[in-house]
Amino acid sequence: MLCCVFLALLPCVFAQGEKDLVSNLPGLQFDVNFKTYSGYLKANQENTWHMHYMLTESKDNPDTDPVLVWFNGGPGCSSYAGLFEELGPFYVNFGGDTLYENKYSWNAKANVLYLESPIGVGFSYDSVHDSYFAADDSQTALQNYNALKDFFETVQPKYKNRTFFLSGESYAGIYIPMLSQLLVEGINNSSFPNNNFQSNGIDFTGDNSTCGEKLSPLITVPANMFPYNYYEDCYESALIEAPAPPSPRYRAEFQGTSDIAKNTATLMNYISTDSQWGYPCWNEEALLSYSNRRDVQDALHIPDAWRKQANGQYNWTDCNDNIYDNYQLTFNTTNAFFDYVLKNVKTPNFRFLIYNGDVDTVCNYLGDAWHMQDVASSALLQVTEHHLRCSLDIPTTHSVRNQFGAKQAGLAPPASTSTLYFFA
């Protein structure tokens, strides 16, 4: 009798995540060979914090490939935006009505899980407090831990024994080490359902003083420059007069009045441009338009409880400014979290990959180099190879100079980077 009851319940357990399957993504203009899921994870025991997740399964072998968990930074910026603007398989066309393929998406060899964190970001919400925006480092770490536990334990248990990695950009350099400590603690005391935590990869913000108070005044960028990518301000704006785009996040890029713009404009990779000046220049507005369509939200299983916030005027945004403006910095460095993980993790060959863009003056490579030296020294790690140069082996034409090497990288993760730190 007990066996019969168990067999009757088993399909229900494995079917819970299947209700999140996205069967018809509006505007899709290419054939897909992978499944996409969109739904919610429990971020607290009371089940009042609902963290939105999306999962794009591997194009190669989803049944055996690892899980890569992705976090955007901010704090307060959406990992869903990371999916549609950076590393995911779906890119939004200029009008915001159709999707085209990103052939270089990260789900080529991994099942990529995107978490909109903390609660209040994107489609994540609090079912008790309207338009929730209270957040700090410790609370965010606990939300991420609970959501990830719910993912492996209840929502997508088919991944319970799968190798998984944490990855992210910018302020995820705070999220990930803190979450890593909770994961190592949970795995070691058998309270976390998946023991196969393998490594981290971070496009990095090393501490809460913007990669070091000593460096901040030294690298203050000229007027009107975009600090996350020193060269991006020169993207066409030094050569063409054009009105500023409506998005305040990118407006500064199109107001290049500093003399430096005239000297660096020729460094831009014009091969990657289109008639609207290239995807990074307009993808935010296109995604805003696409994501706030009712048919898109229905396809992604976004509930009315989320839409009814702010008297029904709530919209998805790339970043939640209220969270960013009110976020409480619990710790001013991540050294202790790295130290704990490196000294207590039991996974064989556990690794950290830390990388920076050489022209990113916010998450700058020099401040993070110093930070990683401190981490390595504390953990008694030895340097095995100095200044390993990494580059993309892509043929170039005579008209393109130094575009695919290890230079001119900003914050966005698909770009090449100049600095890599690998802990094993």
N, C-alpha and C positions, 0 to 999 in steps of 0.2 A: 504493500500500500504506500509506504514512504517513497519507494522508488517511482511509483506512478505519479505521485504528487510532484516529485522533483522533475520528472520529465515533462510534466505539464507546465511547470513554471520556467523551465530553461529557455524556451523560445521567447518568452516575454523579456527575459534579461537581455538576450542578445538583440532583440528587436528594438530596444529603447532608442539607441542611436540611429536606427534606420529611419525613424520618423523625421530626422533632421536632413535627410537626403534632399538635395536640391535637384528636382527633376526637370525644371524648365527655367533656365536663367535668361531673363529677357534681354534681347538684343544680341545674343550670341551669334557670331558670324563665321565660326569655324568648328570643325568636328573635334570632339574631345574623346580621349581614350582613358579617362580617369573619372572617379566620382568626386563630387563636391558636397560637403555637409555644412549646414548652418543652423545653429541652435544655441542653447543656453546651458551653463554649468553653475552649480551651487558654489557660491563664494563665501558662504557662512553657514553655520549649523542651523540657524533659524530659517534659512532659505528665503531671505528677504533681499539678498544681494544676488543679482542675476548677471553673470558675466557672459557676454556674447562671444561665441567662438565660430570660426570657420576652419574647415579642414579640406585641403585639396590633396587627394591621394596621389601616390606616386604614379608617374606615367610608365615606369619600368616594371616593378614588381611590388605592388602594394601589400601583398601578403607577407613579404619578408623584409622589405626596405624599412629603415629606421623612421622614427618620428622626430621631426625638427620643430621645436616650439619657438615661435617668433614674437618678439615684443618691439613695438615702436617706443620712442622715448617721450620727451616733453619736459617734465611730466604732464600727462594729460592728452597725448596724441594717440591716434587710433592705429592699431595693427591691421585693421581692415583696410585702412588707407595704404599700409605697406603692401598688402596683397594686390590692390588694384593700381598702385602708383609705382611700385618698386620691384618686388621679387616674385609676385604671383603670376599665374598663367593668363590672367584677364587684364587687358588694358582698355580704357574707355576712350572711344573716339571723341573728337573735338566737340561735337554737338551734345554729348552726354546721352545719346540714345542707343548706341550699339557698342559691342565689345569686339576687339580684335586680339589676336594671339601674341603674347610675349613668348617668343621661342626660347628665351634664355631663363625661363622660370626655374625656381629652385625645387619644384616638385618633379624634376627630371629623374631624380634618384632618391627622393625622400617623400614621406607623407608629412606635409607641412601644416602645422596647427597654429592658427593666429588667434591670440587672446586680446580682446579689447579691454585693456586694464589701465588704471583702476576703475572701479565702479563709478559710473557717470560719464565715462568716455564712450563715444560712438553710440552703439546700440545697447550697451550695458546699462543697467538701471537698478535702482532701489525701489522695491514695491511698496515701501512705507513712506519714504521721503521723496517728494516731488523734486525733480531736477537736481538730484544729489550731486554735491561736488566736494564734500569733506574728504580729505585724503592726506596721508603721510607715508613715509617710507615703510614703517613697520606694518601698518594696516594693509598697504598694497602688497607687501610680501606675503602676508597671511591670506589675502584674497587670492593671490596667484597660486599659492600652495593648495588651498581648498578646491579651487577650480580644477587644477591639474589632477588632484586626487579623484575628484568626481568624474573627470574624463576617463581615466584608466579603470576606475572601479565600477562605474555604473553606466555612463553614457556610451562609451566606445570600448568595452572590455576586450574586444578582439586585439587591442594593442597592449594589453596588460603585461605581456612578457616581452614586449618589443624594446630594443635599444632605443633610447631617446636622448636628444641633445637640447640644450637651451641656446638661443641666439637672439640678437637684437642690436639696436643702434642707439646711440646718444645716451639718454637717461636710462636706458636699459642696462647701462653699465653700473647703475645702482640697483635696479630691480634684480638682475641675474645673480650677482654674488649673494645677496640676501636670501633670495629664493633657494639658491644652491645649498646654503647652510640648513634651511628647513628641510630640504629634500634628504640631505645626508643624515640629519637627525632622525627623520621619519623612516628612512630605509634601515638605519642601524637599530632602531627600536621596534621594527616590524609593523609600523603603523601606516606606512605608505605602500600602495599596492604593487608598484613596479620597481624592482631592484636594479634595473638595467640603465641607470643614469650614467652616461658615458663621458660627456664633455660639454664645454661651453664655447661659444664664439661670439665676440662682442665688438661692434663698431663703437668705440668706447668713450664714455664719460667716466673718468676715474674717481672723482670725488665731487662733493657738493659745493666746492669753491670754484667751479668751472675749470677743472683740470689744473688747479693750483693757483693760489692767490699771488704767488710771486710772478707768475707768467702773465696774468691778466693785463696789467698795465703796459707790459712790454709788447703785446701783440694786438693792442687795440687797433682796429682797422680804420682806414680813411673814411671820411664821410660818405654815406650812401653805399657802402660796400656790404655785401651779404656775407656775414661772418662764417657761415657754415661751408662756404666755398668761395675762396678769395677771387677766383677768376670768373665766377658765374655772373657777376655784375656787368662784365664786359660783353655778355652774350648779346650781340647785335646792337645793344643800346648805345654803344660808343659810335656806331656807324650810321644808325637810322633813327630819325625822330619818330616817336610813336607814343600814343597815350598810355598811361600806366594801366595795368590790368586791375580789375576790381578787387582781387585778393590782396589784403594788406600784408600777407606773409611774403609775397613775392614783389610787392610794389617797389621796394628799394632796389631790386635788381635792374629796374628799367629807368632809374634816375641817376645813371652813372655820370656824375659831373666831376669826379676827381681826375687829376691828371694821370694817375696810374692806369685808368681805363684805356687811354689812348695807346699805351705801351703794351697792354696785355690782350687787347681785342683779337689780335692775330693768333693767339694761342688756342682759341676755341675750335672745337672739332665740328666744322660746318657740315661734314658728311652726315651727321646724326640729326640735322635740322629738317623741318618741314615748313610749309607755308605759314604756319602759326608760330615759328621759332623753336619748335622742338617740344616733345612730350613733357619734360619737366617744367616747362614754362606755363602750361595750361591744364595739366592733369587734375589739379585740385578743383578747379571750377567745374570741369567735366564730371568728376566723380561726385561733387555736391549735387549736381543736377540729376545724375543717374540714381544716386542712393536715396534721394528723397521722393522718388516716384513710388506710388502705392503698389504698382505691380511688381516692382523690384523688391520692396519690403515684404510683400506677401510671399514671393518666391523664396525669400531668405528666412521665412517663419518669424518675422518680427511681430510681436503681439500688440494689441491695442493698448495694453498697459503702458508700453513705452511711448506710443504716439499721443496718449492723453495727457502727458506731462505739459506743464506750462499752458494749461487750458486748451490743449489740443494744438498748440503752435510750436511744438518741439520739433526740431529738425536734426538730422545727422550732420555733424561737422567733423572736419579733419582733426581738429584739436579743440578741447574744451578749455576755453580761456578762464572760466571760473575756477577750474581745478588748478590750472597753471598759476593763477594769481594768488590762490589761497593755500597752495600745497605746503605742508609742514615738513621741513628737512629734519629727519630724526637723527641722522648721522652725518658727519662731515668728511668721512673717509670710509672706504670699503676694505681697508687692510685686514681688519679683524675677521671679516667674512671669508676672504680668500684664504687667510691663515687657517681658519677652522676647517674649511673644506679640504685643503691640501694635506692637513695632518690627520683627518678623520675619515676621509672617503676610503671605501674598501674595494671600489671597482678597479680591477687591474688596468693599468695604462690609462688612467683618467687624465684628461687633457683640458687646458684652457687655450683658446686662440684669441689674442687681442690684436685688433688692427685699427689703423687710423688713415685718414686721407691727409696728404701732405699740405693741402691748402685749406684745411678745415681749421679755422682759428678758434673755434669754441671747444671742440673735442680734439685739441691739438696733440700731435704726436710727441712733442718734447715733454709736456707735462705728464703724459701717460707713460712715457719711457721711464721717467723718474719714479713714477708710482709703481710700475712693474718691477723696477729694480729693488724697491723697498719690499714688495711682496715676496720676491724671489729670495732676498736676503733673510727675511724673517722665517721663511719655510726651509732655509738651508738648501736651496736649489742651486745647481751649478750651470753656468753658461756653457752650452755645447757648441754653439756656432754664432759668430758675431755678424750682425748686419746682413742677413740673408736677403738678397734682392729677389723679388717676385715680379713677374710681368706676364702679360698675355701674349702668346705666340700667334699673332694675327698679322697676315700680310697687309702692308700699307702701300699706298700709291706715292708717287713723287711729290704730290701736292699736300700731303699730310705729314707733319713733323711731330714726333714724340707723343702721339695720341694714345698709343696702346701700351705704353711702358708703365713704369711704376710712379709716374708723376701726375700732377694736376688732378688729384682725387679729392673730392669733398666728402660730405657726410653720407650720401646715398650708398647703400651697401653693394649694388651691382657694379659700382665703379672700381677701377684698380686702386690699390692703396700703396702707400710708400713705407709703412712700418708694420711689421708683424712680430708678435711675441707668442711663442709656442711653449707651453708648459706641459710636460708629460711625466 
